[in-house]
Amino acid sequence: MSHAPVIDVHRLGAEGQPVVVVDGFAPDPERLAVAGREAELAPMGPYYPGVRAPVAADYFEGLVQVLAPILREVFGASGRVRVDRALYSVTTLQPEQLSLAQRLPHIDGVAPGMMAVIHYLGPRDLGGTAFFRHRTTGFEFIDAARHRAYLDALARDLREHGAPPPGYIDGSTPLFEEIGRFDGDFNRALIYRGGLLHCARPAPETLGPNAKMARLTVASFLSV
């Protein structure tokens, strides 16, 4: 028997950007998890530290009634919502394989109205997501107006402090302060603006060719 989703709104850091946590996000998460495990996953682009595959068009069936009021009431969406991409995603790269970009917090985009949804479908918490403040600028959220200043400041930071050591970010660093973290519980979703600095925190047992478990998520990117 399915239960109504439980929705919590968190305001992070000094800038108070919202991250919405939805437990019980999808009405049939087991079906989605099976589809993700059976998908033909492959590397997709230079930034994601793993493999991906597009989700089927029916993924959003049963989710609209949860998403729509959140986007409207928390994020002020008043128009049409467009799905730009929705991807099954499994982190696979071991710490020593990460590029510089993969060792730093990132944003999903700076376009106005861009939203991200991370839906965890692993059998248990196999690593959630953390959010960060860039120490030099104080930025927690990067939009188009801040993007150039952030990139320039980050380049100066890297020249002064050097590149971070190999590994996924776990907590605060000399360049970034962690301002919030959320576990990756089964059928939990995080909903946030695409410009928030964040990074995945995969559990060690999910990484590499002999991984015992897969940190399976669906990453959806919306325009509102």
Backbone as a chain_set.jsonl record, in Angstrom:
{"seq": "MSHAPVIDVHRLGAEGQPVVVVDGFAPDPERLAVAGREAELAPMGPYYPGVRAPVAADYFEGLVQVLAPILREVFGASGRVRVDRALYSVTTLQPEQLSLAQRLPHIDGVAPGMMAVIHYLGPRDLGGTAFFRHRTTGFEFIDAARHRAYLDALARDLREHGAPPPGYIDGSTPLFEEIGRFDGDFNRALIYRGGLLHCARPAPETLGPNAKMARLTVASFLSV", "coords": {"N": [[0.849, -1.179, 0.0], [0.643, 2.151, -0.939], [1.879, 5.249, 0.38], [1.139, 8.691, 1.16], [3.366, 11.131, -0.149], [5.999, 12.533, 1.864], [6.892, 15.755, 2.578], [9.489, 18.043, 2.962], [10.799, 21.254, 3.454], [13.875, 22.782, 3.18], [15.962, 25.476, 4.037], [18.954, 26.634, 2.928], [22.157, 27.625, 4.174], [23.609, 30.992, 4.107], [22.284, 32.31, 2.1], [19.818, 31.171, 1.887], [18.603, 29.512, -0.016], [16.148, 27.23, -1.251], [15.977, 23.703, -0.637], [14.095, 21.008, -1.415], [12.971, 18.14, 0.158], [11.63, 15.091, -0.632], [10.121, 12.35, 0.574], [9.089, 9.1, -0.337], [8.59, 9.567, -3.038], [7.925, 8.553, -5.704], [5.148, 6.635, -6.953], [5.534, 3.941, -7.625], [8.278, 2.87, -7.01], [9.881, 0.567, -7.109], [9.493, -0.564, -9.652], [10.691, 1.406, -11.233], [13.314, 1.231, -10.313], [14.052, -1.349, -11.154], [13.885, -0.963, -13.934], [15.953, 0.886, -14.219], [18.19, -0.645, -13.481], [18.225, -2.41, -15.576], [18.714, -0.853, -17.762], [20.617, 0.322, -20.601], [23.388, 1.473, -19.752], [25.845, 4.013, -20.16], [28.909, 5.95, -20.525], [28.382, 9.494, -20.543], [29.078, 12.443, -21.662], [31.583, 14.735, -20.26], [31.517, 15.257, -17.514], [29.873, 13.922, -15.558], [30.543, 11.48, -13.118], [30.37, 8.682, -13.98], [28.023, 6.377, -15.405], [25.206, 6.618, -17.674], [21.726, 6.68, -18.759], [18.917, 7.485, -20.801], [15.694, 7.972, -19.286], [12.535, 6.24, -19.553], [9.634, 7.562, -21.229], [7.436, 7.414, -19.583], [8.253, 7.864, -17.022], [7.551, 10.142, -15.513], [4.913, 9.78, -14.921], [2.497, 9.929, -12.443], [4.101, 11.559, -10.901], [3.714, 14.224, -11.356], [1.653, 15.375, -9.852], [2.887, 15.62, -7.423], [5.199, 17.132, -7.943], [4.269, 19.541, -9.179], [2.819, 21.314, -7.29], [4.966, 21.84, -5.53], [6.892, 23.122, -7.158], [5.423, 25.37, -7.762], [4.657, 26.544, -5.248], [6.954, 26.661, -3.637], [9.094, 27.424, -5.294], [8.062, 29.362, -6.913], [7.095, 28.965, -9.503], [5.155, 29.72, -12.318], [4.385, 29.188, -14.853], [4.498, 27.009, -17.729], [6.022, 23.806, -17.321], [8.93, 22.322, -18.484], [10.51, 19.318, -19.378], [13.843, 18.924, -19.694], [15.961, 17.039, -19.639], [16.118, 13.661, -18.5], [17.652, 11.262, -16.668], [18.743, 8.002, -15.971], [21.258, 7.324, -13.641], [24.424, 6.216, -12.603], [26.983, 6.29, -10.365], [30.361, 5.508, -10.911], [33.129, 5.927, -11.085], [36.282, 5.555, -9.539], [37.944, 7.177, -6.744], [40.58, 8.053, -7.51], [40.323, 8.288, -10.225], [38.979, 10.578, -10.874], [38.387, 13.611, -12.619], [39.592, 17.053, -12.447], [37.348, 18.788, -12.422], [35.405, 17.043, -11.467], [36.134, 16.755, -8.871], [35.351, 18.934, -7.528], [32.685, 20.951, -6.129], [29.743, 21.452, -8.136], [27.565, 23.14, -10.492], [24.346, 22.764, -12.067], [23.499, 24.361, -14.11], [22.996, 27.727, -15.378], [20.794, 28.918, -16.414], [17.849, 30.928, -16.274], [15.184, 29.796, -14.244], [15.913, 27.115, -14.277], [15.649, 23.876, -12.952], [16.544, 21.169, -10.793], [16.117, 17.695, -10.161], [16.86, 15.115, -8.073], [16.516, 11.75, -7.778], [16.58, 9.099, -5.686], [17.261, 5.703, -6.084], [18.585, 3.494, -5.186], [18.99, 0.432, -3.229], [19.244, 1.08, -0.591], [20.524, 3.72, 1.536], [23.062, 4.78, -0.327], [24.767, 6.824, -0.496], [24.344, 10.232, -0.51], [23.69, 13.641, -1.288], [25.528, 16.664, -1.141], [25.683, 20.18, -0.313], [27.162, 23.399, -0.968], [29.104, 26.341, 0.008], [31.017, 28.712, -1.726], [34.016, 29.766, -0.525], [35.605, 32.099, -1.078], [34.046, 33.924, -2.61], [31.646, 33.798, -1.273], [29.439, 32.783, -2.491], [26.649, 30.68, -2.783], [24.783, 30.013, -4.547], [24.789, 30.078, -8.007], [24.136, 32.179, -10.584], [23.537, 33.508, -13.926], [24.492, 36.122, -13.75], [26.423, 35.978, -11.784], [28.229, 34.125, -12.673], [30.667, 34.503, -14.189], [32.269, 35.928, -12.388], [32.469, 34.058, -10.347], [33.826, 31.885, -11.631], [36.264, 33.136, -12.249], [37.228, 33.751, -9.674], [37.426, 31.166, -8.616], [39.415, 30.1, -10.255], [41.59, 31.656, -9.422], [41.74, 30.767, -6.769], [42.505, 28.084, -7.155], [44.996, 28.407, -8.265], [46.323, 29.503, -6.094], [45.96, 27.666, -3.937], [46.255, 25.184, -5.063], [45.231, 22.151, -6.785], [42.477, 20.162, -5.556], [42.975, 17.102, -3.69], [42.809, 13.733, -5.118], [39.538, 12.397, -5.113], [36.128, 12.116, -3.947], [34.223, 14.842, -2.724], [33.959, 15.27, 0.737], [32.587, 16.797, 3.096], [33.695, 20.015, 4.406], [36.187, 22.023, 2.701], [39.389, 23.664, 1.955], [38.535, 25.462, -0.024], [35.757, 25.367, -0.196], [32.811, 25.484, 1.784], [30.793, 23.197, 3.427], [27.288, 23.357, 3.472], [25.02, 21.934, 3.825], [23.712, 18.603, 3.883], [22.247, 15.646, 2.519], [20.853, 12.445, 2.942], [20.787, 9.544, 0.783], [18.186, 8.101, 0.684], [16.05, 5.325, -0.186], [13.746, 5.961, -2.75], [13.598, 8.644, -2.206], [13.535, 12.097, -3.098], [15.372, 14.978, -4.078], [14.816, 18.371, -4.641], [15.783, 21.243, -6.283], [17.132, 24.502, -7.178], [18.947, 24.812, -10.238], [21.345, 26.213, -10.082], [22.581, 25.85, -7.618], [25.458, 25.133, -5.737], [26.77, 21.931, -5.537], [27.427, 18.43, -4.764], [27.753, 14.932, -5.404], [27.854, 12.216, -3.026], [29.028, 9.421, -3.133], [28.872, 6.109, -1.79], [31.715, 4.093, -0.854], [31.478, 1.36, -1.582], [30.039, 1.365, -3.901], [31.588, 1.929, -6.071], [33.788, 1.499, -8.904], [34.894, -1.391, -10.93], [34.222, -3.75, -9.624], [32.089, -3.288, -7.998], [29.814, -3.794, -5.327], [27.256, -2.83, -5.025], [24.94, -0.569, -6.61], [24.826, 2.904, -6.893], [22.13, 4.105, -7.738], [20.386, 6.605, -9.376], [17.837, 8.871, -10.575], [18.385, 11.628, -12.492], [16.899, 14.576, -13.13], [16.294, 17.374, -15.188], [14.751, 20.399, -15.327], [12.889, 23.035, -16.904], [11.335, 25.955, -15.908]], "CA": [[0.0, 0.0, 0.0], [1.458, 3.356, -1.033], [1.566, 6.316, 1.32], [1.324, 10.023, 0.601], [4.732, 11.621, 0.026], [6.303, 13.434, 2.978], [7.628, 16.863, 1.957], [10.137, 18.972, 3.882], [11.518, 22.338, 2.789], [15.048, 23.232, 3.926], [16.611, 26.683, 3.522], [20.36, 26.378, 3.19], [23.197, 28.631, 4.21], [23.322, 32.404, 4.306], [21.411, 32.804, 1.038], [18.475, 30.646, 2.125], [18.005, 28.832, -1.16], [15.435, 26.027, -0.796], [16.092, 22.334, -1.12], [12.907, 20.279, -0.984], [13.165, 16.703, 0.309], [10.366, 14.367, -0.751], [10.207, 10.914, 0.828], [7.951, 8.472, -0.987], [8.389, 10.437, -4.211], [7.244, 7.879, -6.816], [4.181, 5.639, -6.47], [6.007, 2.575, -7.884], [9.728, 3.017, -7.169], [10.526, -0.706, -7.442], [9.474, -0.69, -11.11], [11.7, 2.31, -11.775], [14.633, 0.706, -9.975], [14.312, -2.47, -12.06], [14.161, -0.391, -15.258], [17.279, 1.484, -14.185], [19.211, -1.703, -13.46], [18.221, -3.082, -16.874], [18.995, 0.113, -18.822], [21.946, 0.246, -21.224], [24.096, 2.629, -19.224], [27.123, 4.285, -20.818], [29.392, 7.307, -20.247], [27.624, 10.519, -21.254], [29.654, 13.741, -21.356], [32.838, 14.693, -19.504], [31.413, 15.735, -16.133], [29.282, 12.977, -14.609], [31.557, 10.452, -12.826], [29.775, 7.363, -14.084], [27.308, 6.013, -16.628], [23.846, 7.137, -17.695], [20.824, 6.295, -19.84], [17.646, 8.208, -20.7], [14.56, 7.245, -18.712], [11.373, 6.122, -20.433], [8.737, 8.721, -21.184], [6.425, 7.272, -18.538], [8.835, 8.068, -15.698], [6.891, 11.213, -14.777], [3.543, 9.424, -14.557], [2.334, 9.858, -11.002], [4.969, 12.501, -10.21], [3.318, 15.603, -11.628], [0.853, 15.901, -8.742], [3.81, 15.953, -6.338], [6.115, 18.19, -8.377], [3.641, 20.809, -9.574], [2.643, 22.268, -6.181], [6.27, 22.24, -4.984], [7.475, 24.119, -8.056], [4.622, 26.591, -7.684], [4.579, 27.156, -3.927], [8.276, 26.88, -3.059], [10.017, 28.06, -6.236], [7.395, 30.461, -7.604], [6.8, 28.68, -10.913], [3.79, 30.123, -12.683], [4.102, 28.822, -16.237], [4.646, 25.624, -18.146], [7.252, 23.117, -16.933], [9.455, 21.488, -19.564], [11.572, 18.388, -19.009], [14.956, 19.016, -20.641], [16.622, 15.734, -19.632], [15.892, 12.801, -17.339], [18.664, 10.239, -16.921], [19.26, 7.065, -14.993], [22.658, 7.665, -13.402], [25.123, 5.367, -11.643], [28.379, 6.694, -10.171], [31.241, 4.351, -11.035], [34.553, 6.239, -11.066], [36.961, 5.517, -8.259], [38.465, 8.516, -6.418], [41.787, 8.425, -8.26], [39.969, 8.473, -11.63], [38.192, 11.789, -11.053], [38.992, 14.812, -13.178], [39.539, 18.206, -11.539], [35.961, 19.259, -12.315], [34.64, 16.085, -10.675], [36.58, 16.837, -7.476], [34.849, 20.205, -7.018], [31.248, 21.148, -6.271], [29.362, 21.937, -9.457], [26.182, 23.544, -10.698], [23.752, 22.103, -13.227], [23.279, 25.344, -15.153], [22.716, 29.086, -14.907], [19.621, 29.455, -17.102], [16.748, 31.262, -15.373], [14.126, 28.798, -14.181], [16.381, 25.736, -14.336], [15.461, 23.109, -11.728], [17.088, 19.813, -10.783], [15.488, 16.711, -9.283], [17.641, 13.897, -7.898], [15.624, 10.718, -7.227], [17.428, 7.983, -5.279], [16.603, 4.409, -6.304], [19.382, 2.4, -4.641], [18.238, -0.355, -2.254], [19.359, 1.758, 0.708], [21.339, 4.927, 1.384], [24.382, 4.488, -0.866], [25.426, 8.112, -0.69], [23.413, 11.278, -0.894], [24.156, 14.839, -1.983], [25.884, 17.758, -0.249], [25.625, 21.516, -0.897], [28.361, 24.11, -0.55], [29.369, 27.76, -0.198], [32.381, 29.027, -2.158], [34.494, 30.629, 0.549], [36.147, 33.38, -1.524], [32.969, 34.822, -3.038], [30.45, 33.641, -0.453], [28.323, 32.323, -3.31], [26.076, 29.342, -2.644], [23.948, 29.883, -5.742], [25.445, 30.736, -9.133], [23.288, 32.458, -11.749], [24.31, 34.053, -15.043], [25.155, 37.359, -13.343], [27.549, 35.649, -10.906], [29.003, 33.001, -13.184], [32.022, 34.887, -14.557], [33.006, 36.269, -11.167], [32.752, 32.803, -9.643], [34.866, 31.148, -12.346], [37.54, 33.846, -12.086], [37.678, 33.577, -8.288], [37.82, 29.775, -8.443], [40.716, 29.938, -10.912], [42.599, 32.231, -8.513], [41.856, 29.85, -5.636], [43.249, 26.891, -7.551], [46.407, 28.798, -8.408], [46.893, 29.754, -4.767], [45.894, 26.508, -3.042], [46.471, 23.937, -5.78], [44.054, 21.325, -7.033], [42.152, 19.263, -4.446], [43.485, 15.744, -3.892], [41.819, 12.836, -5.724], [38.496, 11.93, -4.206], [34.847, 12.808, -3.864], [34.205, 15.784, -1.61], [33.265, 14.801, 1.931], [32.707, 17.856, 4.088], [34.287, 21.291, 4.004], [37.556, 22.024, 2.186], [39.903, 25.037, 1.976], [37.857, 26.322, -0.993], [34.303, 25.278, -0.094], [32.226, 25.119, 3.074], [29.537, 22.454, 3.301], [26.177, 24.046, 4.139], [23.922, 20.999, 4.019], [23.839, 17.304, 3.214], [21.038, 14.831, 2.596], [21.095, 11.042, 2.647], [20.141, 9.033, -0.423], [17.256, 7.035, 1.04], [15.283, 4.786, -1.301], [12.552, 6.696, -3.182], [13.671, 10.047, -1.799], [13.934, 13.051, -4.132], [15.763, 16.344, -3.738], [14.416, 19.318, -5.683], [16.509, 22.49, -5.999], [17.496, 25.288, -8.36], [20.122, 24.254, -10.885], [22.551, 26.975, -9.798], [23.138, 25.585, -6.292], [26.693, 24.351, -5.71], [26.507, 20.653, -4.887], [28.25, 17.304, -5.203], [27.343, 13.616, -4.925], [28.685, 11.573, -2.011], [28.806, 7.981, -3.299], [29.518, 5.198, -0.849], [32.841, 3.398, -1.502], [31.124, 0.051, -2.142], [29.339, 1.525, -5.185], [32.516, 2.434, -7.078], [34.742, 0.598, -9.522], [34.346, -2.501, -11.722], [33.766, -4.847, -8.777], [31.165, -2.715, -7.013], [28.793, -4.715, -4.825], [25.955, -2.163, -5.104], [24.921, 0.569, -7.525], [24.154, 4.133, -6.437], [21.245, 4.414, -8.856], [19.497, 7.757, -9.243], [17.369, 9.557, -11.779], [18.664, 13.064, -12.476], [16.011, 15.269, -14.062], [16.563, 18.807, -15.313], [13.509, 21.009, -15.765], [12.82, 24.478, -17.123], [10.023, 26.456, -15.474]], "C": [[0.892, 1.239, 0.0], [0.966, 4.404, -0.04], [1.799, 7.651, 0.638], [2.763, 10.461, 0.822], [4.841, 12.567, 1.218], [7.26, 14.489, 2.45], [8.18, 17.781, 3.037], [10.917, 19.997, 3.067], [12.642, 22.807, 3.704], [15.605, 24.475, 3.239], [18.08, 26.625, 3.912], [21.176, 27.66, 3.301], [22.72, 30.038, 4.451], [22.333, 32.932, 3.278], [20.007, 32.216, 1.094], [17.819, 29.999, 0.931], [17.327, 27.536, -0.692], [15.944, 24.75, -1.445], [14.9, 21.585, -0.54], [13.228, 18.788, -0.97], [11.794, 16.041, 0.289], [10.644, 12.893, -0.513], [8.93, 10.25, 0.336], [7.587, 9.178, -2.273], [7.56, 9.774, -5.312], [6.285, 6.827, -6.281], [4.641, 4.2, -6.666], [7.529, 2.593, -8.075], [10.435, 1.712, -7.539], [10.567, -0.919, -8.954], [10.546, 0.189, -11.741], [13.106, 1.798, -11.488], [14.996, -0.465, -10.887], [14.651, -1.947, -13.456], [15.54, 0.235, -15.306], [18.381, 0.445, -14.209], [19.319, -2.405, -14.814], [18.577, -2.145, -18.027], [20.418, -0.075, -19.356], [22.712, 1.52, -20.877], [25.454, 2.771, -19.906], [27.594, 5.671, -20.41], [28.671, 8.322, -21.131], [28.183, 11.883, -20.857], [30.836, 13.629, -20.415], [32.699, 14.946, -18.006], [30.858, 14.701, -15.157], [30.247, 11.818, -14.373], [30.986, 9.032, -12.863], [29.097, 7.165, -15.415], [25.843, 6.414, -16.496], [23.054, 6.532, -18.847], [19.543, 7.095, -19.695], [16.566, 7.337, -20.057], [13.439, 7.184, -19.739], [10.439, 7.305, -20.216], [7.724, 8.631, -20.052], [6.986, 7.486, -17.13], [8.037, 9.074, -14.879], [5.419, 10.929, -14.478], [3.446, 9.249, -13.047], [3.194, 10.829, -10.222], [4.501, 13.944, -10.337], [2.541, 16.185, -10.454], [1.691, 16.19, -7.511], [4.66, 17.159, -6.723], [5.429, 19.535, -8.555], [3.428, 21.761, -8.4], [3.949, 22.704, -5.546], [6.887, 23.328, -5.848], [6.721, 25.445, -7.959], [4.786, 27.287, -6.34], [5.953, 27.468, -3.326], [9.159, 27.709, -3.982], [9.359, 29.126, -7.107], [7.116, 30.225, -9.071], [5.352, 29.032, -11.216], [3.418, 29.711, -14.101], [4.29, 27.342, -16.475], [6.004, 25.067, -17.688], [7.672, 22.204, -18.078], [10.549, 20.587, -19.007], [12.66, 18.469, -20.072], [15.689, 17.683, -20.768], [16.196, 14.98, -18.384], [16.704, 11.536, -17.572], [18.839, 9.319, -15.731], [20.763, 7.309, -14.871], [23.229, 6.746, -12.333], [26.564, 5.853, -11.548], [29.256, 5.448, -10.168], [32.713, 4.685, -10.844], [35.112, 6.164, -9.65], [37.642, 6.868, -8.009], [39.659, 8.946, -7.255], [41.509, 8.641, -9.747], [39.301, 9.812, -11.908], [39.014, 12.9, -11.695], [38.925, 15.942, -12.153], [38.097, 18.669, -11.348], [35.127, 18.339, -11.437], [35.042, 16.075, -9.215], [36.118, 18.129, -6.804], [33.325, 20.19, -7.016], [30.932, 21.749, -7.641], [27.939, 22.479, -9.417], [25.663, 22.828, -11.934], [23.481, 23.066, -14.367], [22.917, 26.69, -14.559], [21.486, 29.688, -15.577], [18.526, 29.794, -16.091], [15.679, 30.164, -15.403], [14.595, 27.366, -14.274], [16.246, 25.081, -12.973], [16.088, 21.734, -11.895], [16.301, 18.965, -9.792], [16.391, 15.485, -9.249], [16.768, 12.896, -7.148], [16.466, 9.474, -6.948], [16.66, 6.667, -5.375], [17.485, 3.233, -5.906], [18.61, 1.669, -3.555], [18.276, 0.215, -0.834], [20.183, 3.017, 0.467], [22.75, 4.532, 0.956], [25.138, 5.773, -1.184], [24.47, 9.143, -1.221], [24.096, 12.413, -1.626], [24.427, 15.922, -0.95], [25.896, 19.072, -1.023], [26.674, 22.39, -0.217], [28.267, 25.615, -0.769], [30.814, 27.904, -0.667], [32.927, 30.084, -1.21], [34.901, 32.022, 0.049], [35.049, 34.366, -1.87], [31.793, 34.834, -2.076], [29.26, 33.116, -1.216], [27.938, 30.883, -2.939], [25.259, 28.981, -3.876], [24.591, 30.703, -6.853], [24.429, 30.927, -10.255], [24.156, 33.097, -12.829], [25.079, 35.307, -14.633], [26.395, 37.093, -12.486], [28.572, 34.729, -11.564], [30.45, 33.381, -13.476], [32.861, 35.199, -13.326], [33.369, 35.013, -10.386], [33.886, 32.043, -10.312], [36.233, 31.81, -12.181], [38.094, 33.652, -10.678], [38.139, 32.145, -8.043], [39.18, 29.51, -9.087], [41.835, 30.509, -10.036], [42.819, 31.316, -7.311], [42.731, 28.646, -5.976], [44.725, 27.204, -7.763], [47.064, 28.958, -7.031], [46.991, 28.493, -3.931], [46.256, 25.195, -3.732], [45.185, 23.157, -5.938], [43.755, 20.458, -5.809], [42.683, 17.863, -4.726], [42.421, 14.858, -4.533], [40.788, 12.393, -4.696], [37.225, 12.731, -4.34], [34.856, 13.708, -2.629], [33.397, 15.192, -0.457], [33.483, 15.829, 3.029], [33.394, 19.089, 3.522], [35.738, 21.111, 3.569], [38.099, 23.445, 2.283], [39.154, 25.989, 1.041], [36.357, 26.402, -0.792], [33.889, 24.869, 1.315], [30.923, 24.368, 2.835], [28.446, 23.154, 4.105], [24.958, 23.149, 4.325], [24.209, 19.697, 3.31], [22.588, 16.476, 3.493], [21.379, 13.407, 2.195], [20.295, 10.608, 1.417], [19.207, 7.882, -0.131], [16.434, 6.6, -0.175], [13.981, 5.568, -1.508], [12.465, 8.086, -2.559], [14.074, 10.891, -3.003], [14.36, 14.352, -3.482], [15.414, 17.232, -4.916], [15.04, 20.663, -5.338], [16.797, 23.22, -7.306], [18.838, 24.806, -8.912], [21.409, 24.984, -10.588], [23.151, 26.747, -8.422], [24.398, 24.726, -6.409], [26.468, 23.066, -4.916], [27.444, 19.583, -5.422], [27.679, 16.02, -4.626], [28.34, 13.089, -3.907], [28.507, 10.055, -2.111], [29.537, 7.161, -2.244], [30.621, 4.412, -1.552], [32.453, 2.083, -2.159], [30.375, 0.144, -3.469], [30.29, 1.818, -6.339], [33.398, 1.326, -7.638], [34.095, -0.603, -10.179], [33.808, -3.643, -10.879], [32.79, -4.376, -7.703], [30.087, -3.724, -6.628], [27.385, -4.144, -4.974], [26.067, -1.011, -6.087], [24.189, 1.736, -6.87], [23.316, 4.643, -7.61], [20.37, 5.616, -8.515], [18.88, 8.074, -10.597], [17.637, 11.038, -11.575], [17.809, 13.715, -13.548], [16.315, 16.761, -14.023], [15.368, 19.429, -16.005], [13.72, 22.488, -16.04], [11.419, 24.932, -16.757], [9.916, 27.926, -15.8]], "O": [[1.789, 1.365, 0.834], [-0.209, 4.434, 0.327], [2.552, 7.746, -0.332], [3.329, 10.19, 1.881], [3.905, 13.3, 1.537], [8.325, 14.157, 1.929], [7.448, 18.24, 3.914], [11.607, 19.648, 2.109], [12.406, 23.182, 4.853], [15.707, 24.524, 2.014], [18.41, 26.574, 5.097], [20.915, 28.646, 2.611], [21.608, 30.272, 4.925], [21.617, 33.897, 3.547], [19.102, 32.71, 0.422], [16.591, 29.94, 0.864], [17.862, 26.827, 0.159], [16.291, 24.718, -2.626], [14.718, 21.534, 0.676], [13.701, 18.239, -1.965], [10.913, 16.378, 1.081], [11.329, 12.253, -1.311], [7.829, 10.756, 0.555], [6.407, 9.368, -2.57], [6.597, 10.365, -5.8], [6.57, 6.19, -5.267], [4.184, 3.314, -5.945], [8.015, 2.357, -9.181], [11.47, 1.738, -8.205], [11.568, -1.402, -9.482], [11.23, -0.232, -12.673], [13.994, 1.92, -12.332], [16.136, -0.559, -11.345], [15.592, -2.427, -14.089], [16.231, 0.133, -16.32], [19.397, 0.629, -14.88], [20.376, -2.932, -15.161], [18.726, -2.601, -19.161], [21.301, -0.565, -18.652], [22.682, 2.506, -21.614], [26.125, 1.78, -20.191], [26.782, 6.496, -19.992], [28.386, 8.061, -22.299], [27.801, 12.425, -19.82], [31.079, 12.57, -19.836], [33.694, 14.853, -17.287], [31.336, 14.617, -14.026], [30.728, 11.223, -15.337], [31.106, 8.278, -11.897], [29.527, 7.708, -16.432], [25.305, 6.536, -15.395], [23.616, 5.955, -19.777], [19.116, 7.363, -18.572], [16.529, 6.123, -20.258], [13.4, 7.979, -20.678], [10.454, 7.954, -19.17], [7.205, 9.653, -19.605], [6.265, 7.307, -16.148], [7.862, 8.886, -13.675], [4.748, 11.747, -13.849], [4.224, 8.506, -12.449], [3.051, 10.93, -9.003], [4.853, 14.789, -9.515], [2.736, 17.345, -10.092], [1.253, 16.934, -6.633], [4.824, 18.091, -5.936], [5.956, 20.561, -8.125], [3.819, 22.925, -8.495], [4.043, 23.832, -5.064], [7.354, 24.344, -5.333], [7.322, 26.515, -8.062], [5.029, 28.493, -6.294], [6.096, 28.44, -2.584], [9.886, 28.59, -3.526], [10.022, 29.73, -7.95], [6.918, 31.182, -9.821], [4.442, 28.684, -10.464], [2.267, 29.865, -14.511], [4.247, 26.531, -15.55], [7.005, 25.784, -17.676], [6.873, 21.412, -18.58], [11.41, 21.038, -18.253], [12.422, 18.12, -21.228], [16.003, 17.248, -21.876], [15.943, 15.58, -17.339], [16.482, 10.818, -18.547], [19.057, 9.78, -14.61], [21.455, 7.479, -15.874], [22.609, 6.521, -11.294], [27.291, 5.83, -12.541], [28.941, 4.456, -9.509], [33.487, 3.803, -10.472], [34.501, 6.644, -8.695], [37.891, 7.619, -8.952], [39.733, 10.104, -7.667], [42.381, 9.134, -10.463], [39.077, 10.153, -13.07], [40.181, 13.103, -11.359], [38.28, 15.805, -11.114], [37.675, 18.915, -10.218], [34.231, 18.806, -10.733], [34.366, 15.453, -8.395], [36.456, 18.388, -5.648], [32.724, 19.483, -7.824], [31.75, 22.46, -8.225], [27.212, 22.298, -8.44], [26.444, 22.342, -12.752], [23.253, 22.627, -15.495], [22.572, 26.788, -13.382], [21.165, 30.852, -15.335], [18.298, 29.033, -15.152], [15.319, 29.668, -16.471], [13.762, 26.462, -14.345], [16.667, 25.641, -11.961], [16.155, 21.202, -13.002], [15.877, 19.439, -8.738], [16.655, 14.881, -10.289], [16.334, 13.156, -6.026], [17.004, 8.867, -7.874], [15.565, 6.527, -4.829], [17.176, 2.091, -6.246], [17.66, 2.227, -3.005], [17.446, -0.126, 0.009], [20.504, 3.343, -0.676], [23.534, 4.02, 1.755], [26.031, 5.795, -2.032], [23.852, 8.949, -2.268], [24.964, 12.195, -2.472], [23.663, 16.089, 0.0], [26.092, 19.083, -2.238], [27.034, 22.169, 0.939], [27.49, 26.104, -1.589], [31.725, 27.305, -0.095], [32.366, 31.175, -1.102], [34.574, 33.022, 0.688], [35.111, 35.527, -1.465], [31.017, 35.79, -2.065], [28.169, 33.009, -0.655], [28.79, 30.004, -2.805], [25.071, 27.808, -4.201], [24.9, 31.88, -6.667], [23.921, 29.953, -10.811], [25.37, 33.213, -12.665], [26.192, 35.535, -15.108], [27.319, 37.906, -12.47], [29.679, 34.576, -11.047], [31.368, 32.672, -13.064], [34.019, 34.79, -13.23], [34.462, 34.922, -9.827], [34.815, 31.6, -9.635], [37.24, 31.126, -11.995], [39.29, 33.415, -10.505], [39.129, 31.924, -7.345], [40.002, 28.781, -8.531], [42.904, 29.909, -9.923], [43.956, 31.114, -6.883], [43.586, 28.242, -5.189], [45.594, 26.379, -7.48], [48.223, 28.589, -6.841], [48.009, 28.269, -3.276], [46.534, 24.2, -3.063], [44.175, 23.462, -5.303], [44.678, 20.058, -5.099], [42.826, 17.479, -5.886], [41.239, 15.2, -4.494], [41.123, 12.059, -3.56], [37.238, 13.877, -4.788], [35.442, 13.355, -1.606], [32.295, 14.679, -0.653], [34.442, 15.743, 3.796], [33.638, 19.19, 2.32], [36.425, 20.185, 4.0], [37.357, 24.354, 2.655], [39.136, 27.196, 1.282], [35.736, 27.395, -1.172], [34.525, 24.028, 1.95], [30.047, 24.853, 2.118], [28.646, 23.502, 5.269], [23.967, 23.568, 4.922], [24.864, 19.675, 2.268], [21.963, 16.59, 4.547], [22.105, 13.184, 1.226], [19.282, 11.209, 1.062], [19.41, 6.783, -0.647], [16.158, 7.396, -1.073], [13.222, 5.803, -0.568], [11.374, 8.636, -2.407], [14.866, 10.449, -3.836], [13.794, 14.779, -2.476], [15.687, 16.882, -6.064], [14.853, 21.172, -4.233], [16.718, 22.643, -8.391], [19.741, 24.441, -8.159], [22.485, 24.43, -10.816], [24.144, 27.389, -8.08], [24.398, 23.709, -7.103], [26.03, 23.106, -3.766], [28.161, 19.796, -6.4], [27.179, 16.005, -3.502], [29.514, 13.46, -3.917], [27.881, 9.463, -1.232], [30.663, 7.473, -1.858], [30.482, 4.09, -2.732], [33.026, 1.714, -3.184], [30.102, -0.879, -4.098], [29.845, 1.946, -7.479], [33.714, 0.352, -6.954], [32.896, -0.83, -10.019], [33.008, -4.438, -11.372], [32.678, -4.984, -6.638], [29.525, -4.413, -7.479], [26.418, -4.904, -5.04], [27.165, -0.531, -6.366], [23.08, 1.581, -6.358], [23.752, 5.505, -8.372], [19.698, 5.633, -7.484], [19.348, 7.601, -11.633], [17.172, 11.633, -10.602], [17.974, 13.439, -14.736], [16.562, 17.332, -12.961], [15.01, 19.047, -17.119], [14.618, 23.114, -15.477], [10.432, 24.371, -17.231], [8.891, 28.548, -15.52]]}, "num_chains": 1, "name": "protein.A"}
